[in-house]
């Protein structure tokens, strides 16, 4: 039977539970220890997490997916059946996070809940003494971002953000090229990742008709966001409703901004201005289907532009421009295919800065050391190297590629972009006070 809890009681319970110091995490996972993993949130993305674990099992099979947790009974049953199919043993099932986290044998948790729930669940997980893999965006409010960051920093837990491209070897190769100076002084980064269709809205989704309030906990699902009557469409399509997500900003832009930080070896833009609207799909959505933002990184002197439309799928790209060359990817989010093209000449009139005198040049494919293979334009979201990195760090207690600092940085970038769009103002990040302002600090 669903636990009947008022919104007020839920908020009081959440606030009371988070500051508690849970059991200490004394166990150090060695190379031969079996890591005991649980899942909190068993929807679509959690299925991707299980596929990532299945891939990682080919090189590190010493783990068990021992438990799953979801507010909705149907999701729990589906996840348990999928775990049994993929890994050969049926996991324990729980409805509430505090139930799964009470298991003293549980080492780590993968969080795949709604966007607005990530930060609070992450804080709860590390305070219970468990390592964590937390989906992006880590947070979509500054308060939640600070809550999660402070909880992780106060713990000894290994936390991996679900920004999987930070473990892609081709993105690492791109950063190496930039660091090596081959592009000269970086002046701009431009990303445009697109799709043609009413993304995140599917009125014929059978789960919307299947979900009953008695089979979940609506108050717990809201987790502190303004109360509204139970709505299965909001429950499954939270990305298009502004109380719970920024939509494009929370999702694709969190990846884009995180990669921009990664390429530039810096965190959080100094300012952001955004625009867009609902131009293609006039359905129930509240968040834009067409969006663009422009940011600057003052110290690096780099202009960063990002855009997405769901009304046209043509021309995905990332372009990193430097004074001596360009790196260009003809793919969308996380594309591993990159090309380098040198700048052959710089100057004006008789003021020649440099001239390679090479004439026409051809693009040079970015490949991995020891390989000449050019990868495809797109790759699977369920990137094995990211869970591999998380597993390695759980065993050696080092910092993973998607650290809590990368999570905090992309969260701030997301909130700046969302607020700029909604408020019609340019937003600024005050690095001293860690506040978003609508005027220069």
Secondary structure, 3 states (H helix, E strand, C coil): CCCCCCHHHHHHHHHHHHCCCCCCCCCCCCCCCCEEEEEECCCHHHHHHHHHHHHHCCCCCCEEEEEEECCCHHHHHHHHHHHHHHHCCCCEEECCHHHHHCCCCCCEEEECCCHHHHHHHHHHHHHCCCEEEECCCCCCCHHHHHHHHHHHHCCCCCEEECCHHHHCHHHHHHHHHHHCCCCCCEEEEEEECCEECCCCCCCCCHHHHHCCHHHCCHHHHHCCCCCCCCCHHHHHCHHHCCCCCCCCHHHHHHHHHHHHHHHHCCCCCCEEEEEEECCCCCCCCCCCCEEEEEEEECCCCEEEEEEEECEECCCCEEEEEECCEEEEECCCCCCCCCEEEECCEEEECCEEEEECCCCCCCCEECCCCCCCCCCCCCCCCCCHHHHHHHHHHHHHCCCCCCCHHHHHHHHHHHHHHHHHHHHCCCEEEECCCCEEECCCC
